[in-house]
Amino acid sequence: MSEGLPELQDAIDAFVAERDWAQFHTPKNLAMGVAIEAAELLEHFLWAPETASGAPDPARRAAIGHEMGDVLIYLVRLAQTLDIDLVAAASEKLALNREKYPIEKAKGRATKYLDLE
């Protein structure tokens, strides 16, 4: 069973403290880490045929999961550093997106909200 967000935050805190890395965890550095790890995640899909991207082999799937884990770790650490409740921020953003993308205009469409009619 996977752990929840509070347990993950505690584990990240312990990992960082054991290595005395908090001194390097400025918001700028952590935000850059999110972007870099997200780019590493994208590498797994670059040039892959559409059909292959949805069904990676077990080794690739594990590697993709590890990159997703890296993104999450940096994002959780950034939220901790800025004292942002990540779950609340995501919930608020989802509510804003519901307003931007009303079902009657957006359903079945991959159109930016500015271009919805």
C-alpha positions as CSV (number, residue, x, y, z in Angstrom):
1,M,0.0,0.0,0.0
2,S,1.4,3.4,-0.9
3,E,1.8,6.1,1.7
4,G,-0.2,9.3,1.8
5,L,1.0,12.8,1.3
6,P,1.8,13.5,5.0
7,E,3.9,10.4,5.2
8,L,5.7,11.3,1.9
9,Q,6.3,14.8,3.3
10,D,7.8,13.3,6.4
11,A,10.0,10.9,4.4
12,I,11.3,13.8,2.2
13,D,12.0,15.9,5.2
14,A,14.0,13.1,6.8
15,F,15.9,12.4,3.6
16,V,16.8,16.1,3.2
17,A,17.7,16.6,6.9
18,E,20.0,13.5,6.8
19,R,22.0,15.0,4.0
20,D,21.9,18.6,5.2
21,W,20.4,19.7,1.8
22,A,17.8,22.2,3.1
23,Q,20.4,24.9,2.6
24,F,20.2,24.3,-1.2
25,H,16.4,24.0,-1.4
26,T,15.5,27.5,-2.4
27,P,12.2,28.0,-4.3
28,K,14.2,28.8,-7.4
29,N,16.3,25.6,-7.2
30,L,13.3,23.4,-6.4
31,A,11.2,24.9,-9.2
32,M,14.1,24.3,-11.6
33,G,14.3,20.7,-10.3
34,V,10.6,20.2,-11.1
35,A,11.1,21.5,-14.7
36,I,14.3,19.4,-15.2
37,E,12.7,16.2,-13.9
38,A,9.5,16.9,-16.0
39,A,11.8,17.1,-19.0
40,E,13.4,13.8,-18.1
41,L,9.9,12.3,-18.0
42,L,9.2,13.7,-21.5
43,E,12.2,12.0,-22.8
44,H,10.5,8.6,-22.4
45,F,7.8,9.7,-24.8
46,L,9.9,11.6,-27.4
47,W,9.6,10.0,-30.8
48,A,7.5,7.1,-29.4
49,P,4.5,6.2,-31.6
50,E,1.2,7.2,-30.1
51,T,0.2,3.6,-29.6
52,A,3.5,2.8,-27.8
53,S,3.2,5.7,-25.4
54,G,0.0,4.2,-23.8
55,A,1.5,0.8,-23.3
56,P,5.2,0.9,-22.3
57,D,7.0,-2.3,-21.6
58,P,7.6,-3.1,-17.9
59,A,11.1,-1.6,-17.8
60,R,10.1,1.6,-19.5
61,R,7.0,1.8,-17.3
62,A,9.2,1.5,-14.2
63,A,11.5,4.2,-15.5
64,I,8.5,6.5,-16.2
65,G,7.3,5.9,-12.7
66,H,10.7,6.9,-11.2
67,E,10.7,10.1,-13.2
68,M,7.1,10.9,-12.0
69,G,8.3,10.2,-8.5
70,D,11.2,12.7,-9.0
71,V,8.7,15.4,-10.2
72,L,6.5,14.7,-7.2
73,I,9.3,14.9,-4.7
74,Y,10.5,18.2,-6.0
75,L,7.0,19.6,-6.1
76,V,6.2,18.4,-2.6
77,R,9.5,19.9,-1.3
78,L,8.7,23.2,-3.1
79,A,5.3,23.3,-1.5
80,Q,6.9,22.7,1.9
81,T,9.5,25.4,1.4
82,L,6.8,28.0,0.4
83,D,4.3,26.7,3.0
84,I,1.7,25.9,0.3
85,D,-0.9,23.2,1.0
86,L,-0.4,21.2,-2.2
87,V,-3.8,19.4,-2.0
88,A,-5.6,22.7,-1.3
89,A,-3.8,24.4,-4.2
90,A,-4.8,21.5,-6.6
91,S,-8.4,21.6,-5.4
92,E,-8.6,25.4,-5.9
93,K,-7.0,25.1,-9.4
94,L,-9.5,22.3,-10.3
95,A,-12.4,24.6,-9.2
96,L,-10.9,27.4,-11.4
97,N,-10.6,25.0,-14.3
98,R,-14.2,24.0,-13.9
99,E,-15.1,27.7,-14.5
100,K,-12.7,28.1,-17.4
101,Y,-13.9,24.8,-19.1
102,P,-17.6,24.5,-18.6
103,I,-18.9,21.0,-19.6
104,E,-21.3,22.4,-22.2
105,K,-18.4,24.2,-24.1
106,A,-15.5,21.9,-23.4
107,K,-16.7,18.4,-23.5
108,G,-14.8,16.3,-26.0
109,R,-12.7,19.3,-27.1
110,A,-9.0,19.9,-26.6
111,T,-9.4,23.6,-27.1
112,K,-7.8,26.3,-24.9
113,Y,-10.4,28.1,-22.7
114,L,-9.8,31.4,-24.6
115,D,-11.0,29.8,-27.8
116,L,-14.1,28.0,-26.5
117,E,-17.3,29.4,-28.0
